[in-house]
Amino acid sequence: MARGRQDFVKFTGDNVSEKAQELASLMTEEYPPGVEFSIDGLSMEQLAKLLGGIGKKIDSAFATGELSEQEYADLNKGLDTYTEFMTEKDEKKKAAFSIMKQTAMATDAMIKRGASKKEMSDYAKNVREKWQDKINEYLKENSHDRTILREMITAIRAGTVTAFHGRA
């Protein structure tokens, strides 16, 4: 996974307004300013607020005539790409944290029961070999519900809901 600046918005026109560039800059960082990432990832509500908030700014700028139709379309396409990137990144973070926690507990149990160095070495090797399989298995059962996340983003963007008690 790449770190730092990414370009999620690809403008199709040559003459891009300052406002469009400013809004695109909200979707260039893997770790956006003002967003606190915990070791175990974001909730769906936190993702929705981040992504819906960007969408709301795009909509507002378009409504006030600060963006052309093409810039608006380009920014929305970029937001879709950024949304998928941030969602997948968050899911992978949650998966890695969960697998690390399980591995730590299993390691601790082995130590407490007096596992030999060979057992510990074999376990460590097995963890390394099966790491991606365990991540994929976790993701099958624990990925964000994309339909609900889209609905939450849309509600934030439209200003109809600002909190989702019990939904995410």
N, CA and C atoms as a LAMMPS dump frame, in Angstrom:
ITEM: TIMESTEP
0
ITEM: NUMBER OF ATOMS
504
ITEM: BOX BOUNDS ff ff ff
-5.0000000000000000e+02 5.0000000000000000e+02
-5.0000000000000000e+02 5.0000000000000000e+02
-5.0000000000000000e+02 5.0000000000000000e+02
ITEM: ATOMS id mol type element x y z
1 1 1 N 0.844 -1.173 0
2 1 2 C 0 0 0
3 1 3 C 0.893 1.242 0
4 2 1 N 0.578 2.121 -0.907
5 2 2 C 1.374 3.353 -1.023
6 2 3 C 1.068 4.279 0.142
7 3 1 N 2.004 5.1 0.501
8 3 2 C 1.816 6.076 1.579
9 3 3 C 1.899 7.477 0.99
10 4 1 N 1.19 8.393 1.649
11 4 2 C 1.314 9.786 1.264
12 4 3 C 0.412 10.19 0.123
13 5 1 N 0.892 11.094 -0.681
14 5 2 C 0.098 11.722 -1.725
15 5 3 C -0.258 10.757 -2.85
16 6 1 N -1.504 10.809 -3.211
17 6 2 C -2.022 10.034 -4.335
18 6 3 C -2.887 10.985 -5.165
19 7 1 N -3.009 10.722 -6.43
20 7 2 C -3.887 11.546 -7.26
21 7 3 C -5.117 10.728 -7.646
22 8 1 N -6.21 10.984 -6.945
23 8 2 C -7.449 10.26 -7.189
24 8 3 C -8.322 10.983 -8.21
25 9 1 N -8.117 12.288 -8.355
26 9 2 C -8.908 13.079 -9.293
27 9 3 C -8.078 13.315 -10.549
28 10 1 N -8.633 12.942 -11.687
29 10 2 C -8.009 13.196 -12.985
30 10 3 C -8.914 14.179 -13.719
31 11 1 N -8.425 15.396 -13.895
32 11 2 C -9.213 16.395 -14.599
33 11 3 C -9.093 16.178 -16.102
34 12 1 N -10.235 16.277 -16.788
35 12 2 C -10.238 16.06 -18.23
36 12 3 C -9.998 17.351 -19.005
37 13 1 N -10.211 18.477 -18.37
38 13 2 C -9.971 19.763 -19.035
39 13 3 C -8.607 20.316 -18.686
40 14 1 N -8.143 21.255 -19.523
41 14 2 C -6.835 21.872 -19.289
42 14 3 C -6.912 23.042 -18.321
43 15 1 N -8 23.776 -18.351
44 15 2 C -8.148 24.968 -17.539
45 15 3 C -8.953 24.623 -16.282
46 16 1 N -8.262 24.194 -15.224
47 16 2 C -8.92 23.759 -14
48 16 3 C -8.915 24.913 -12.993
49 17 1 N -10.091 25.198 -12.445
50 17 2 C -10.218 26.314 -11.507
51 17 3 C -9.458 26.042 -10.215
52 18 1 N -9.17 27.133 -9.542
53 18 2 C -8.483 27.04 -8.245
54 18 3 C -9.345 26.259 -7.244
55 19 1 N -10.663 26.477 -7.283
56 19 2 C -11.578 25.793 -6.362
57 19 3 C -11.57 24.282 -6.623
58 20 1 N -11.557 23.89 -7.881
59 20 2 C -11.532 22.46 -8.217
60 20 3 C -10.231 21.822 -7.729
61 21 1 N -9.133 22.539 -7.882
62 21 2 C -7.836 22.027 -7.407
63 21 3 C -7.834 21.902 -5.885
64 22 1 N -8.416 22.894 -5.228
65 22 2 C -8.506 22.868 -3.759
66 22 3 C -9.313 21.648 -3.295
67 23 1 N -10.447 21.397 -3.951
68 23 2 C -11.287 20.256 -3.58
69 23 3 C -10.598 18.926 -3.898
70 24 1 N -9.889 18.88 -5.011
71 24 2 C -9.148 17.663 -5.365
72 24 3 C -8.08 17.364 -4.316
73 25 1 N -7.509 18.43 -3.748
74 25 2 C -6.459 18.237 -2.741
75 25 3 C -6.985 17.552 -1.484
76 26 1 N -8.289 17.591 -1.261
77 26 2 C -8.877 16.886 -0.117
78 26 3 C -8.826 15.371 -0.315
79 27 1 N -8.568 14.962 -1.548
80 27 2 C -8.538 13.532 -1.892
81 27 3 C -7.162 13.098 -2.375
82 28 1 N -6.125 13.681 -1.835
83 28 2 C -4.778 13.298 -2.259
84 28 3 C -3.995 12.606 -1.161
85 29 1 N -4.481 12.684 0.041
86 29 2 C -3.721 12.147 1.158
87 29 3 C -4.315 10.84 1.651
88 30 1 N -3.432 9.893 1.884
89 30 2 C -3.87 8.635 2.46
90 30 3 C -4.338 8.861 3.891
91 31 1 N -3.725 9.818 4.566
92 31 2 C -4.114 10.189 5.915
93 31 3 C -4.53 11.655 5.9
94 32 1 N -5.809 11.944 5.58
95 32 2 C -6.255 13.33 5.449
96 32 3 C -6.075 14.115 6.745
97 33 1 N -5.762 15.4 6.621
98 33 2 C -5.621 16.251 7.809
99 33 3 C -6.913 16.242 8.627
100 34 1 N -6.769 16.184 9.932
101 34 2 C -7.934 16.236 10.803
102 34 3 C -8.63 14.905 11.021
103 35 1 N -8.162 13.843 10.385
104 35 2 C -8.772 12.529 10.571
105 35 3 C -7.845 11.699 11.439
106 36 1 N -8.356 11.299 12.582
107 36 2 C -7.581 10.48 13.502
108 36 3 C -7.788 9.008 13.167
109 37 1 N -6.724 8.354 12.779
110 37 2 C -6.803 6.931 12.488
111 37 3 C -6.329 6.163 13.705
112 38 1 N -7.159 5.258 14.167
113 38 2 C -6.731 4.412 15.273
114 38 3 C -6.129 3.14 14.681
115 39 1 N -5.429 2.409 15.521
116 39 2 C -4.751 1.206 15.048
117 39 3 C -5.737 0.181 14.487
118 40 1 N -6.973 0.227 14.975
119 40 2 C -7.963 -0.735 14.496
120 40 3 C -8.927 -0.138 13.469
121 41 1 N -8.569 0.994 12.875
122 41 2 C -9.348 1.545 11.766
123 41 3 C -10.47 2.478 12.18
124 42 1 N -11.262 2.838 11.185
125 42 2 C -12.376 3.768 11.364
126 42 3 C -13.699 3.013 11.408
127 43 1 N -14.689 3.626 12.033
128 43 2 C -16.041 3.079 11.96
129 43 3 C -16.638 3.493 10.614
130 44 1 N -17.732 2.852 10.248
131 44 2 C -18.408 3.26 9.008
132 44 3 C -18.901 4.7 9.132
133 45 1 N -19.304 5.103 10.319
134 45 2 C -19.757 6.479 10.511
135 45 3 C -18.612 7.456 10.281
136 46 1 N -17.424 7.147 10.785
137 46 2 C -16.273 8.027 10.568
138 46 3 C -15.936 8.113 9.077
139 47 1 N -15.971 6.984 8.387
140 47 2 C -15.727 6.993 6.934
141 47 3 C -16.775 7.832 6.22
142 48 1 N -18.038 7.62 6.578
143 48 2 C -19.129 8.359 5.931
144 48 3 C -18.986 9.862 6.154
145 49 1 N -18.612 10.252 7.37
146 49 2 C -18.449 11.686 7.656
147 49 3 C -17.3 12.271 6.845
148 50 1 N -16.196 11.558 6.755
149 50 2 C -15.052 12.026 5.967
150 50 3 C -15.437 12.171 4.492
151 51 1 N -15.949 11.099 3.914
152 51 2 C -16.224 11.072 2.475
153 51 3 C -17.451 11.902 2.111
154 52 1 N -18.489 11.823 2.924
155 52 2 C -19.679 12.64 2.691
156 52 3 C -19.383 14.12 2.847
157 53 1 N -18.485 14.45 3.781
158 53 2 C -18.087 15.847 3.978
159 53 3 C -17.388 16.417 2.756
160 54 1 N -16.527 15.598 2.135
161 54 2 C -15.865 16.041 0.9
162 54 3 C -16.912 16.233 -0.199
163 55 1 N -17.83 15.277 -0.323
164 55 2 C -18.889 15.376 -1.322
165 55 3 C -19.75 16.607 -1.128
166 56 1 N -20.039 16.919 0.123
167 56 2 C -20.854 18.098 0.437
168 56 3 C -20.144 19.375 -0.011
169 57 1 N -18.836 19.442 0.177
170 57 2 C -18.061 20.603 -0.266
171 57 3 C -18.07 20.711 -1.792
172 58 1 N -17.973 19.576 -2.46
173 58 2 C -18.02 19.563 -3.933
174 58 3 C -19.382 20.066 -4.41
175 59 1 N -20.454 19.541 -3.8
176 59 2 C -21.809 19.952 -4.179
177 59 3 C -22.03 21.444 -3.937
178 60 1 N -21.549 21.926 -2.809
179 60 2 C -21.717 23.341 -2.467
180 60 3 C -20.995 24.24 -3.473
181 61 1 N -19.769 23.857 -3.82
182 61 2 C -19.005 24.665 -4.789
183 61 3 C -19.686 24.66 -6.155
184 62 1 N -20.254 23.541 -6.538
185 62 2 C -20.956 23.459 -7.827
186 62 3 C -22.224 24.321 -7.782
187 63 1 N -22.957 24.224 -6.667
188 63 2 C -24.21 24.98 -6.523
189 63 3 C -23.974 26.491 -6.565
190 64 1 N -22.81 26.93 -6.098
191 64 2 C -22.518 28.367 -6.094
192 64 3 C -21.787 28.818 -7.365
193 65 1 N -21.647 27.907 -8.31
194 65 2 C -21.04 28.26 -9.588
195 65 3 C -19.518 28.322 -9.584
196 66 1 N -18.888 27.78 -8.552
197 66 2 C -17.423 27.817 -8.474
198 66 3 C -16.757 26.697 -9.287
199 67 1 N -17.572 25.754 -9.759
200 67 2 C -17.055 24.632 -10.553
201 67 3 C -17.818 24.522 -11.86
202 68 1 N -17.12 24.118 -12.895
203 68 2 C -17.797 23.812 -14.162
204 68 3 C -18.439 22.425 -14.034
205 69 1 N -19.32 22.104 -14.968
206 69 2 C -19.937 20.769 -14.959
207 69 3 C -18.881 19.68 -15.101
208 70 1 N -17.88 19.939 -15.937
209 70 2 C -16.826 18.936 -16.138
210 70 3 C -15.99 18.759 -14.869
211 71 1 N -15.648 19.859 -14.221
212 71 2 C -14.901 19.758 -12.959
213 71 3 C -15.711 18.988 -11.915
214 72 1 N -17.006 19.28 -11.864
215 72 2 C -17.898 18.598 -10.926
216 72 3 C -17.904 17.093 -11.203
217 73 1 N -18.032 16.743 -12.47
218 73 2 C -18.019 15.321 -12.848
219 73 3 C -16.683 14.669 -12.506
220 74 1 N -15.586 15.355 -12.808
221 74 2 C -14.251 14.82 -12.522
222 74 3 C -14.038 14.638 -11.015
223 75 1 N -14.479 15.617 -10.236
224 75 2 C -14.327 15.53 -8.782
225 75 3 C -15.166 14.387 -8.209
226 76 1 N -16.377 14.219 -8.729
227 76 2 C -17.221 13.118 -8.252
228 76 3 C -16.638 11.752 -8.615
229 77 1 N -16.079 11.66 -9.802
230 77 2 C -15.431 10.404 -10.206
231 77 3 C -14.226 10.137 -9.295
232 78 1 N -13.457 11.179 -9.01
233 78 2 C -12.323 11.047 -8.097
234 78 3 C -12.766 10.657 -6.696
235 79 1 N -13.883 11.225 -6.252
236 79 2 C -14.4 10.888 -4.927
237 79 3 C -14.822 9.423 -4.867
238 80 1 N -15.399 8.916 -5.943
239 80 2 C -15.751 7.489 -5.985
240 80 3 C -14.496 6.619 -5.823
241 81 1 N -13.434 6.978 -6.537
242 81 2 C -12.179 6.23 -6.46
243 81 3 C -11.575 6.345 -5.064
244 82 1 N -11.587 7.553 -4.526
245 82 2 C -11.045 7.799 -3.188
246 82 3 C -11.846 7.035 -2.126
247 83 1 N -13.161 7.005 -2.296
248 83 2 C -14.028 6.286 -1.362
249 83 3 C -13.662 4.808 -1.339
250 84 1 N -13.488 4.226 -2.496
251 84 2 C -13.128 2.804 -2.542
252 84 3 C -11.75 2.574 -1.931
253 85 1 N -10.805 3.456 -2.236
254 85 2 C -9.462 3.345 -1.676
255 85 3 C -9.506 3.406 -0.147
256 86 1 N -10.173 4.422 0.388
257 86 2 C -10.225 4.596 1.841
258 86 3 C -10.974 3.451 2.519
259 87 1 N -12.028 2.955 1.885
260 87 2 C -12.795 1.85 2.453
261 87 3 C -11.951 0.583 2.494
262 88 1 N -11.291 0.254 1.383
263 88 2 C -10.434 -0.933 1.348
264 88 3 C -9.276 -0.8 2.33
265 89 1 N -8.692 0.385 2.395
266 89 2 C -7.575 0.616 3.315
267 89 3 C -8.025 0.386 4.75
268 90 1 N -9.19 0.887 5.089
269 90 2 C -9.707 0.73 6.437
270 90 3 C -10.011 -0.744 6.739
271 91 1 N -10.597 -1.43 5.782
272 91 2 C -10.893 -2.854 5.994
273 91 3 C -9.616 -3.66 6.222
274 92 1 N -8.589 -3.378 5.432
275 92 2 C -7.317 -4.089 5.585
276 92 3 C -6.676 -3.78 6.929
277 93 1 N -6.809 -2.535 7.379
278 93 2 C -6.264 -2.146 8.686
279 93 3 C -6.975 -2.918 9.787
280 94 1 N -8.305 -2.99 9.72
281 94 2 C -9.08 -3.733 10.711
282 94 3 C -8.686 -5.211 10.694
283 95 1 N -8.533 -5.768 9.505
284 95 2 C -8.171 -7.185 9.38
285 95 3 C -6.795 -7.446 9.987
286 96 1 N -5.828 -6.629 9.647
287 96 2 C -4.472 -6.818 10.17
288 96 3 C -4.463 -6.7 11.693
289 97 1 N -5.193 -5.724 12.232
290 97 2 C -5.242 -5.555 13.678
291 97 3 C -5.86 -6.78 14.341
292 98 1 N -6.935 -7.288 13.785
293 98 2 C -7.603 -8.457 14.344
294 98 3 C -6.69 -9.687 14.316
295 99 1 N -6.017 -9.901 13.183
296 99 2 C -5.132 -11.059 13.057
297 99 3 C -3.929 -10.898 14
298 100 1 N -3.408 -9.688 14.129
299 100 2 C -2.303 -9.458 15.076
300 100 3 C -2.74 -9.782 16.506
301 101 1 N -3.954 -9.358 16.851
302 101 2 C -4.473 -9.61 18.186
303 101 3 C -4.619 -11.114 18.437
304 102 1 N -5.182 -11.831 17.453
305 102 2 C -5.335 -13.283 17.579
306 102 3 C -3.971 -13.965 17.707
307 103 1 N -3.029 -13.521 16.908
308 103 2 C -1.683 -14.094 16.93
309 103 3 C -1.015 -13.832 18.283
310 104 1 N -1.17 -12.641 18.802
311 104 2 C -0.58 -12.308 20.101
312 104 3 C -1.172 -13.164 21.211
313 105 1 N -2.479 -13.362 21.176
314 105 2 C -3.118 -14.188 22.201
315 105 3 C -2.655 -15.637 22.099
316 106 1 N -2.564 -16.148 20.876
317 106 2 C -2.107 -17.521 20.674
318 106 3 C -0.652 -17.685 21.106
319 107 1 N 0.17 -16.694 20.798
320 107 2 C 1.581 -16.728 21.203
321 107 3 C 1.692 -16.72 22.725
322 108 1 N 0.923 -15.861 23.353
323 108 2 C 0.92 -15.78 24.807
324 108 3 C 0.497 -17.119 25.425
325 109 1 N -0.521 -17.743 24.871
326 109 2 C -0.987 -19.038 25.383
327 109 3 C 0.105 -20.098 25.239
328 110 1 N 0.823 -20.074 24.122
329 110 2 C 1.906 -21.042 23.911
330 110 3 C 3.028 -20.829 24.934
331 111 1 N 3.357 -19.579 25.174
332 111 2 C 4.41 -19.266 26.146
333 111 3 C 3.991 -19.734 27.54
334 112 1 N 2.751 -19.463 27.903
335 112 2 C 2.255 -19.837 29.231
336 112 3 C 2.22 -21.348 29.441
337 113 1 N 1.984 -22.095 28.391
338 113 2 C 1.967 -23.553 28.546
339 113 3 C 3.349 -24.175 28.385
340 114 1 N 4.351 -23.308 28.13
341 114 2 C 5.725 -23.795 28.077
342 114 3 C 6.127 -24.4 26.742
343 115 1 N 5.619 -23.84 25.654
344 115 2 C 5.965 -24.356 24.317
345 115 3 C 7.479 -24.297 24.103
346 116 1 N 7.988 -25.282 23.378
347 116 2 C 9.427 -25.334 23.089
348 116 3 C 9.802 -24.277 22.055
349 117 1 N 11.1 -24.024 21.941
350 117 2 C 11.577 -23.077 20.934
351 117 3 C 11.173 -23.544 19.543
352 118 1 N 11.214 -24.849 19.311
353 118 2 C 10.844 -25.402 17.998
354 118 3 C 9.358 -25.131 17.725
355 119 1 N 8.504 -25.371 18.727
356 119 2 C 7.073 -25.099 18.554
357 119 3 C 6.846 -23.616 18.241
358 120 1 N 7.525 -22.758 18.963
359 120 2 C 7.374 -21.317 18.757
360 120 3 C 7.86 -20.92 17.363
361 121 1 N 8.979 -21.499 16.955
362 121 2 C 9.534 -21.212 15.632
363 121 3 C 8.591 -21.697 14.536
364 122 1 N 8.058 -22.898 14.712
365 122 2 C 7.106 -23.448 13.727
366 122 3 C 5.843 -22.593 13.663
367 123 1 N 5.373 -22.134 14.821
368 123 2 C 4.188 -21.291 14.856
369 123 3 C 4.452 -19.968 14.131
370 124 1 N 5.592 -19.362 14.405
371 124 2 C 5.939 -18.095 13.75
372 124 3 C 6.004 -18.269 12.233
373 125 1 N 6.585 -19.368 11.798
374 125 2 C 6.678 -19.65 10.356
375 125 3 C 5.275 -19.812 9.764
376 126 1 N 4.417 -20.53 10.47
377 126 2 C 3.049 -20.748 10.009
378 126 3 C 2.288 -19.42 9.913
379 127 1 N 2.483 -18.544 10.904
380 127 2 C 1.823 -17.238 10.889
381 127 3 C 2.246 -16.457 9.647
382 128 1 N 3.549 -16.44 9.376
383 128 2 C 4.047 -15.71 8.185
384 128 3 C 3.466 -16.29 6.899
385 129 1 N 3.435 -17.621 6.803
386 129 2 C 2.957 -18.269 5.573
387 129 3 C 1.462 -18.091 5.359
388 130 1 N 0.705 -18.041 6.436
389 130 2 C -0.763 -17.996 6.345
390 130 3 C -1.34 -16.594 6.546
391 131 1 N -0.464 -15.598 6.724
392 131 2 C -0.921 -14.249 7.041
393 131 3 C -1.97 -13.736 6.047
394 132 1 N -1.644 -13.761 4.76
395 132 2 C -2.572 -13.208 3.76
396 132 3 C -3.86 -14.018 3.694
397 133 1 N -3.776 -15.328 3.861
398 133 2 C -4.991 -16.155 3.875
399 133 3 C -5.898 -15.748 5.036
400 134 1 N -5.3 -15.49 6.196
401 134 2 C -6.092 -15.086 7.359
402 134 3 C -6.714 -13.702 7.139
403 135 1 N -5.97 -12.813 6.518
404 135 2 C -6.509 -11.482 6.195
405 135 3 C -7.703 -11.636 5.257
406 136 1 N -7.534 -12.421 4.199
407 136 2 C -8.62 -12.618 3.228
408 136 3 C -9.844 -13.26 3.877
409 137 1 N -9.611 -14.216 4.754
410 137 2 C -10.712 -14.875 5.464
411 137 3 C -11.457 -13.865 6.341
412 138 1 N -10.721 -13.041 7.039
413 138 2 C -11.329 -12.01 7.877
414 138 3 C -12.177 -11.066 7.02
415 139 1 N -11.625 -10.636 5.885
416 139 2 C -12.325 -9.679 5.03
417 139 3 C -13.63 -10.245 4.468
418 140 1 N -13.683 -11.549 4.221
419 140 2 C -14.919 -12.165 3.707
420 140 3 C -16.07 -11.963 4.677
421 141 1 N -15.768 -12.009 5.963
422 141 2 C -16.807 -11.925 6.984
423 141 3 C -16.991 -10.534 7.584
424 142 1 N -16 -9.665 7.424
425 142 2 C -16.005 -8.42 8.19
426 142 3 C -15.802 -7.153 7.376
427 143 1 N -16.024 -7.177 6.1
428 143 2 C -15.883 -5.961 5.294
429 143 3 C -17.048 -5.021 5.565
430 144 1 N -16.826 -3.733 5.28
431 144 2 C -17.911 -2.757 5.427
432 144 3 C -19.02 -3.087 4.431
433 145 1 N -20.25 -2.896 4.846
434 145 2 C -21.393 -3.073 3.959
435 145 3 C -21.424 -1.857 3.032
436 146 1 N -21.061 -2.086 1.767
437 146 2 C -20.932 -0.976 0.816
438 146 3 C -22.261 -0.252 0.586
439 147 1 N -23.368 -0.975 0.598
440 147 2 C -24.672 -0.349 0.37
441 147 3 C -24.995 0.616 1.505
442 148 1 N -24.834 0.159 2.726
443 148 2 C -25.116 1.031 3.879
444 148 3 C -24.134 2.195 3.911
445 149 1 N -22.862 1.932 3.632
446 149 2 C -21.875 3.012 3.627
447 149 3 C -22.242 4.078 2.592
448 150 1 N -22.644 3.65 1.39
449 150 2 C -23.066 4.61 0.351
450 150 3 C -24.255 5.44 0.831
451 151 1 N -25.225 4.772 1.475
452 151 2 C -26.393 5.493 1.988
453 151 3 C -25.98 6.519 3.039
454 152 1 N -25.037 6.139 3.907
455 152 2 C -24.563 7.051 4.945
456 152 3 C -23.84 8.242 4.327
457 153 1 N -22.989 7.979 3.341
458 153 2 C -22.26 9.055 2.656
459 153 3 C -23.246 10.005 1.987
460 154 1 N -24.244 9.448 1.318
461 154 2 C -25.261 10.256 0.639
462 154 3 C -26.017 11.126 1.638
463 155 1 N -26.359 10.561 2.798
464 155 2 C -27.095 11.321 3.824
465 155 3 C -26.24 12.457 4.379
466 156 1 N -24.96 12.206 4.62
467 156 2 C -24.052 13.258 5.099
468 156 3 C -23.927 14.338 4.026
469 157 1 N -23.744 13.891 2.798
470 157 2 C -23.556 14.807 1.674
471 157 3 C -24.774 15.701 1.49
472 158 1 N -25.953 15.118 1.659
473 158 2 C -27.195 15.872 1.481
474 158 3 C -27.545 16.703 2.712
475 159 1 N -26.853 16.442 3.811
476 159 2 C -27.135 17.181 5.035
477 159 3 C -28.373 16.697 5.769
478 160 1 N -28.878 15.515 5.396
479 160 2 C -30.103 15.011 6.037
480 160 3 C -29.818 14.28 7.34
481 161 1 N -28.608 13.752 7.493
482 161 2 C -28.231 13.04 8.718
483 161 3 C -26.781 13.394 9.035
484 162 1 N -26.508 13.595 10.31
485 162 2 C -25.128 13.87 10.716
486 162 3 C -24.591 12.823 11.67
487 163 1 N -25.472 11.946 12.186
488 163 2 C -25.033 10.868 13.078
489 163 3 C -25.888 9.635 12.805
490 164 1 N -25.32 8.486 13.026
491 164 2 C -25.991 7.223 12.69
492 164 3 C -26.009 6.286 13.881
493 165 1 N -26.586 6.7 14.958
494 165 2 C -26.611 5.903 16.179
495 165 3 C -27.208 4.532 15.886
496 166 1 N -26.406 3.503 16.118
497 166 2 C -26.87 2.138 15.952
498 166 3 C -26.833 1.589 14.549
499 167 1 N -26.5 2.39 13.57
500 167 2 C -26.485 1.898 12.187
501 167 3 C -25.092 1.429 11.759
502 168 1 N -24.071 1.977 12.349
503 168 2 C -22.725 1.617 11.893
504 168 3 C -21.845 1.243 13.054
